[in-house]
Amino acid sequence: MITPLVNRLNVNAPGGEYPVYVGKGLLGQAHDLLAAHKLNGQVVVVTNETLAPLYGQSLAKSLGAHFVTLPDGETHKTLATVRKMYDEFVALGLDRRAVIIALGGGVIGDSVGFAAATYLRGLPFVQVPLSLLAMVDASVGGKVGVNLPQGKNLVGAFKQPEFVLVDTDALRTLPEGERRSGLAEVIKHGLIANDSELLNPANFGELSPAFVARAIKVKIDVVIRDPFEQNERAFLNLGHTFAHAIEAVSDYTWRHGEAVAVGLIGAARLSHLFGLCSAHLPAQVESIVRATGLPTSYRDFDAELLRAAMDTDKKRQHNKIRFVLLRAPGELTLRDDVPDSFVMEVLMSLRES
């Protein structure tokens, strides 16, 4: 029997609605949730080498599920990893009723979701995010995919999960660096929604189910209004044009959230330079980011290389780079007419001397 959950958020997606369950101890309810959603085929739990002994093996055993382990890290978010999953699925003899569970952070959710979207033209899958970043951002919205050597997330699909299970107890075993990394996406959601609770560093300690659900709801609201990123959903990329460039140039040695933290400051500075906001906004964003312990600058990269990396950003349109800029928290705009000189000025300002 499914016990009462702290939060159930509903996502109205193309093709149907799915819930996001948020609470403590929910991993123990995975079997009942699968049954409640009438997911009765073979179950495959896919996770990475780090999380396998922490959560993967016990979850697979409790579900009587098959178990697939992938290498850990953004550098393995590739088509080669997806091919490894295909080989495992063939060996297991999966049919179209099989259920794939993506157990892990954003890399697992994206790559496993893409494999589920494409194997046998689509298998049902469930997102079970274990990192804060994946909980509040990557696991919701149906965007799945992998990187190419030329850029991040260049191959992908829209694939909605059957449901998302967010067990906030998993945050207790999250390394501090990963915890901070997730806070970058919380801050981003606070800026998008002008939510003072999500922008208050005093709330970044406990990370209660209610707080995590509040951050998730910002993304849900945007995704419901714009499921295929025709307009408003692009606002969720705030700071990400800078961030993806930093990740690529660092050969993904920077965590995604660390790069987003610097990217949020860059977006705010670019907004000011472009005349959209006062100098108070970039100072405010930097102050919030600094309070988390996340980086506020980079040191080891060439600004010209970062600018060149932006040319492969998947958010380009008509060979122009689109930036998400801020007039104020809650007031965002997409611009593709930002002069290169402004971009370079901001990149140089972000470089630690």
Secondary structure, DSSP 8 states (H G I E B T S, - for coil): -----SEEEEEEETTEEEEEEEESSGGGGHHHHHHHTT--S-EEEEEETTTIIIIIHHHHHHHT-EEEEE--SGGG-SHHHHHHHHHHHHHHT--TT-EEEEEESHHHHHHHHHHHHHGGG---EEEEE-SHHIIIIITSSSEEEEEETTEEEEEEEE---S-EEEEGGGGGGS-HHHHHHHHHHHHHHHHHHT-TTTT-GGGTTT--HHHHHHHHHHHHHHHHH-TT-SSGGGGGGTTHHHHHHHHHHTTT-S-HHHHHHHHHHHHHHHHHHTTSS-THHHHHHHHHHHHHT--S-B-SS-HHHHHHHGGG-TT-BTTB--EEEEEETTEEEEES---HHHHHHHHHHHB--
